[in-house]
Amino acid sequence: MTTNATRNEPPIDKTSDTQYPIEDLLRQRWSPLAFNDQPVEPEKLCSVLEAARWAASSFNEQPWSFIIATKDNQAEFDRLLSCLAEGNQEWAKNAPVLMISVAKLYFERNGVENRHAFHDVGAAEANLAIQATALGLFIHQMAGFDVPKVRELYSIGEGYEPVAAIALGYLGDPQTLSERLLQRELAPKAQALRRICVFRHVEPTLTTRQEPLNTQQRERKLPMVATQPQRNQILGNDKLMSDRVVLITGASRGIGAATAKLLARHGAAVGVNYYGSEEAAGQVVEAITSEGGQALAVKADVRDPQQVDAMVQQVAEAFGPIDTLVINANAGFPIAPFIEYRWEDFEAKLVGELKGAFFPCKAVVPSMIEHKRGCIIAVSSSVSRSPSQGFSAHSTAKSGLNAFIKSLALELGPHGIRANVVAPGLVLTDATAQVPQEDKDASAQMVPLKRNGLPEDIAGAILLLASEEARFISGAYLPVSGGLQML
């Protein structure tokens, strides 16, 4: 017996009654709310994505990506579902496939803004919709989803923009819907006729198509979630750190790693300092060099002046004199009320934090003075000005770091050396991995931009202060907290 999920004629017929003749597939397409939980066959899913791939696009750039989750991986499906507006989650949870389309906003060939990107993504989704209809599938596209949350969960960086959410599957029984949704589902399909304006005929330009997927590629298992989009490639005069040599302490993970990659992408040669995470530091260097950048992993305990001197010498021998220092290494500390704090722990945090700034500065400043050029940026914390329960050692240490940088700005300014502080709020890194999710969610709700920070957010602020665009900024305290801390 043929089921509603597989028969050619759906249980609800919403074939459009068009004013002019159009292809049947276009007349049959509509956006249901009721989906059957029958899985979409991998071959069919590949076919609808293949149809999207063959959409026309400006200069054949194909500026679209799709984040895909199926119920074969329930955790990934639930993660993507959580990004949808609550009203859409109510019915989309029954679809076997969810997607997010993402637009690449620049041309790969020259790095110029692609103002046609959203048009082209729409064309790809139209292809996807028609191919789905041809296969007996239905899609429902949604504008109601949390764009900042999608960016955060799937690490979507600048130069890319989430466009639409998509539910895909076989038509389900409308009686499974709530009364409110059932009324929408059973309502006649209608489309107001818009005026069609034809300005002039334009001859098409032929472009070279990519080769279609071969058999081996078609049979490859489809990933549950698409890979992270490549970040924008910075070309030519758009690079803000050309011919600069940067040393970043604590650069193997989190904010330090994101900063190393971003500054390298902008033309800097980067010394990637680490203390215990040799493998992670190597991965940062590999990521930079694979894009044509220059980077060197250098081990040193920044609290030890001899190790710091050796590190600075090693970077200088590889790339030349260091003109930019990013102080990011963070001394660990217990989170506890003051009445339970031991002086030994408090002292270790305070002294370790200031040693980690003092010795690197001592090592690089003489060369900066000699070349009459230098930039020092310290990564502080918003708790240095807005204390938090259990963070007395951290807030005190970071307050001392702020004062130290101000003193450097005053004393070193006559030598052409700038010194500034960036102060992140809650940032999703290894250092905050143990913070309960409910605390992260509560923090995000207090932030005007309604999300937690990402390492790339802090890296962007550091890039700004390190570049010549900030040549008259020194002694500044820059909060990077989504508006939570306003000065």
Sequence and secondary structure as in RCSB ss.txt:
>XXXX:A:sequence
MTTNATRNEPPIDKTSDTQYPIEDLLRQRWSPLAFNDQPVEPEKLCSVLEAARWAASSFNEQPWSFIIATKDNQA
EFDRLLSCLAEGNQEWAKNAPVLMISVAKLYFERNGVENRHAFHDVGAAEANLAIQATALGLFIHQMAGFDVPKV
RELYSIGEGYEPVAAIALGYLGDPQTLSERLLQRELAPKAQALRRICVFRHVEPTLTTRQEPLNTQQRERKLPMV
ATQPQRNQILGNDKLMSDRVVLITGASRGIGAATAKLLARHGAAVGVNYYGSEEAAGQVVEAITSEGGQALAVKA
DVRDPQQVDAMVQQVAEAFGPIDTLVINANAGFPIAPFIEYRWEDFEAKLVGELKGAFFPCKAVVPSMIEHKRGC
IIAVSSSVSRSPSQGFSAHSTAKSGLNAFIKSLALELGPHGIRANVVAPGLVLTDATAQVPQEDKDASAQMVPLK
RNGLPEDIAGAILLLASEEARFISGAYLPVSGGLQML
>XXXX:A:secstr
   TTTSSS SS      SS   HHHHH    S B      HHHHHHHHHHHHTS  GGG   EEEEEEETTSHH
HHHHHHTTB HHHHHHHTTSSEEEEEEEE B TTT  B TTHHHHHHHHHHHHHHHHHHTT EEEEES B HHHH
HHHTT  TTEEEEEEEEEE B  GGGS HHHHHHHHS                           HHHHHS   SS
          GGG SSTT EEEESS SSHHHHHHHHHHHHTT EEEEEESS HHHHHHHHHHHHTTT EEEEEE 
 TT HHHHHHHHHHHHHHH S  EEEE          GGG  HHHHHHHHHHHHHHHHHHHHHHHHHHHHHT EE
EEEE  GGGTS  TT HHHHHHHHHHHHHHHHHHHHHGGGTEEEEEEEE SB SGGGTTS HHHHHHHHHHSTT 
S B HHHHHHHHHHHHSGGGTT  S EEEESTTSS  
